[in-house]
Amino acid sequence: MSEQAKQNGFDIYEVFSQRTHNSSFVHQFSLLAPNHEVAMSMARENFLRRDAVVNIWVVKRENVYVCPPEEREFLQRLDNKEYRETKGYGDLQAKWRAHRDRYEQQQQSNKQ
């Protein structure tokens, strides 16, 4: 936060919105405000006139926990569950085609 904002009693607030009841909250923007009520009012004025949402969160930035760089290694998965990822299925048709062609070639060479 800038030194001038601290001196003037302003805090940085982060604004999150939810478009539908089933959707996730998405970060929209940051703003400077002297207190939570003003921050909420500013968020409504600036954001809600553009997009319709069902919920909005206005959170003081200092209350948002950010994982420090030295702790990010602990965010890695502890177990190897790559089999749950779908990255290997992208070219499945090409793989089946290659297997079929190989099988057909073997069948033709067996007949000869």
C-alpha positions in Angstrom: 0.0 0.0 0.0 1.3 3.5 -0.7 2.5 5.6 2.2 0.1 8.4 1.3 -2.9 6.0 1.4 -1.8 4.9 4.9 -1.4 8.4 6.1 -4.9 9.3 4.8 -6.5 6.3 6.5 -7.3 4.4 3.4 -7.1 0.7 2.9 -7.0 -1.5 -0.2 -10.1 -3.7 -0.7 -10.4 -6.6 -3.1 -13.7 -7.0 -4.9 -15.0 -10.5 -5.8 -18.3 -11.3 -7.6 -20.5 -14.3 -8.2 -22.6 -14.2 -11.5 -25.0 -17.1 -10.6 -25.7 -19.1 -7.5 -23.8 -22.0 -8.9 -20.7 -20.2 -10.2 -17.5 -19.5 -8.3 -16.4 -16.1 -7.0 -14.1 -14.2 -9.4 -11.8 -11.4 -8.4 -12.8 -8.2 -10.2 -10.7 -5.3 -9.1 -9.1 -3.5 -6.1 -10.1 -0.2 -4.7 -9.0 2.3 -2.0 -11.5 3.2 0.7 -11.4 4.6 4.3 -13.7 1.9 5.6 -15.7 -1.2 4.7 -19.0 0.6 4.2 -17.5 3.0 1.7 -15.6 0.2 -0.1 -18.9 -1.8 -0.5 -20.7 1.3 -1.8 -17.9 2.0 -4.3 -17.8 -1.6 -5.4 -21.6 -1.5 -6.0 -21.4 1.8 -7.9 -18.4 0.8 -10.1 -19.2 -2.8 -10.7 -22.9 -3.5 -10.5 -23.8 -0.9 -13.2 -21.9 -3.0 -15.7 -22.7 -6.6 -14.9 -25.6 -8.4 -13.1 -24.4 -10.6 -10.2 -26.1 -12.5 -7.3 -23.4 -11.9 -4.7 -20.4 -9.6 -4.1 -17.5 -9.8 -1.6 -15.5 -6.8 -0.5 -12.5 -7.9 1.5 -9.7 -5.8 3.0 -6.5 -6.9 1.3 -4.7 -7.5 4.6 -7.4 -10.1 5.4 -6.6 -12.2 2.3 -4.0 -14.8 3.1 -1.4 -15.3 0.4 0.8 -18.4 0.5 4.4 -17.1 0.7 6.9 -18.4 -1.9 8.7 -20.6 0.6 5.5 -22.5 1.4 4.4 -23.0 -2.2 6.3 -26.3 -2.5 3.7 -27.7 -0.1 1.0 -27.1 -2.6 2.3 -29.9 -4.8 0.1 -33.1 -4.7 1.3 -35.7 -2.2 0.0 -38.6 -4.3 0.5 -39.5 -7.9 -2.9 -39.5 -9.4 -2.1 -38.5 -13.0 -4.4 -41.3 -14.1 -7.3 -39.1 -13.1 -6.2 -36.4 -15.6 -7.6 -36.4 -19.1 -4.4 -35.2 -20.8 -3.8 -38.6 -22.4 -7.2 -38.8 -24.2 -6.7 -35.9 -26.6 -5.5 -38.1 -29.5 -7.4 -41.3 -28.6 -8.8 -41.7 -32.1 -5.4 -41.5 -33.7 -4.1 -44.1 -31.2 -7.0 -46.5 -32.0 -6.4 -45.9 -35.8 -2.7 -46.7 -35.4 -3.5 -50.0 -33.5 -6.2 -51.0 -36.1 -3.7 -50.3 -39.0 -1.0 -52.3 -37.3 -3.5 -55.2 -36.7 -4.7 -55.2 -40.3 -1.1 -55.2 -41.5 -0.3 -58.2 -39.3 -3.4 -60.0 -40.6 -2.4 -59.4 -44.2 1.2 -60.6 -43.6 -0.2 -63.7 -41.9 -2.3 -64.6 -44.9 0.7 -64.3 -47.3 
